[in-house]
Amino acid sequence: MKVLEGMHWGEARLLEKGIENARFDADLLLAGVMAVPRDRLYLDWDRILSEQEEADYRGRVLRRAEHEPLQYILKCQEFMGLSFFIDERVLIPRADSELLVEKWLELIGLEERQEQERLIKVVDLCTGSGALAISMAHYYPKAEVVGTDLSQDALDVARENAERLSVSVQWRQGDFVKPIEGERWDYIVTNPPYVSAEEYSQCAPEIFREPSLAFLGGQDGLDFYRRLAEETRSLLYPQGKILMEIGWKQADEVCEIFRGKGYETQVFKDLTGHDRVIIAR
């Protein structure tokens, strides 16, 4: 099988199974097998694949045809310009969540202009792969960054990513705020589970390959926001802030939850124009 033949074969198999972006996925799977960038495929289109390369490629395409997420097959996902190791133990980081890091960096810039002398402390709750915590530590290494998760498997992945990217993050295992009780923080950052039971039942097949605990936020999807509003007041410094990702239809309800506990809230939209991040103070 030549490279071009492989690209066409993979695209056809994926289209048969209703995979969106079939050509793109087939190309990335083949490029991964060949250990080359995707555009290299079009330069080496007439190269003959080795028997091992062809076998590996066919196997990967068949896995994707069964709706296994591309990122789990490739074992990587880019987030905030960094390459993260990803497998079935963790939620796949999405580009929408980059807004959390971007808004945090904006706030950090304001803190610096106010000449804050104390070390800035930030915790990422429900850290998963560590994408948020590691990105914050990478782009602002002067902060003390902690990442927590209920899943030890997820923390193992996060720890591996921190080592790969040479950043310093402290990892703690436990349920939600339990690992940070008794401490004070400048920022609590989180992308909590926020999908309702009804929404989850209607998700694409790929979603069911990811850890359900990372999606399910109770019957209405708001359980973790109620917990955040209730359990974090004693954990923040007087000027401390919570930055949280939300589902695109949840802004009004989440703001109401936090205002009911005495917080001021501000909503920010993602690049598609959907409500995506709330800052509560």
C-alpha positions, 0 to 999 in steps of 0.5 A: 500500500502506497501512502496515497492509497492508504489515505483514500482507504482510511477515509473510505472506511471512516466515512462508511461508519459516519465519522466526521472529518474522515479524511483529516482523521485518516491523515493524522492516523497515517502520519502518526504511524509514519512519525511525520507531520501531516503535510509530509504525507502529500510530499511522500504520497507514492512511498510504499508503507512497510508491512508493519506500518500498514498493519498499524495503520489499518488497526488504528483506522478500525479503532477510529471507525468504532468511534474511539476518540482520535486523541486516545489513539494518537495518545496526545492532544494540544492545549494552549500550545502544549502537547499533552499525553492523553489516554482513556483515564482522562477527559480529552482537553478541549479548546474551549477550556483555553479561555479559563487559562487566558482569563486567569493570565489576564487577572495575573497581569492586573495583580502584577501591576498592583505589585502584590508581594505575596506568592500567588496561590492557585488550585485547579479542581478536577484537574484530569490530565492536568491541562489547566494546572500545567498551562498556568504553571508553564505560562506563569511559573512564579505561581504556586499551582496545585491540581486535585482530582478524585481519580488517582488514575487521572493524577498519574496522567497529570503527573506524567504530563508535568514531568514531560513539560518540565513544570512544577505542580503539586498534585493532591488526590481527593473529592473536590475541595477536600484536598485543600480544606484549611488553606487560603487561595488567590484563585480557584480554577475549575472545569467541573462536570457540568453535563446533565443526565439528559444531555449525556444520554444524547451525546456523540458515541465518542463521549461514552469512551471518556470517563463519565465522572468528568461529564456528569454534573447531576440531574441538571448539571449544576451539582458542582457549581452548588458545591463550589458556591457553598464550600469555597468562601472560607478557602479564598483570600478576601480578594480571591476569585473563582474561574469556572467553565460552564455549559453554554446554556448555564450562565444565568443559573450558575450566576444565580447560584453564586449571587445567592451566596454573596458573590459578584459574577462576570460572564465571558464568551468563547470564540463561537459566541457562547457563554463559557467562563464565569469569574466569581469574586 
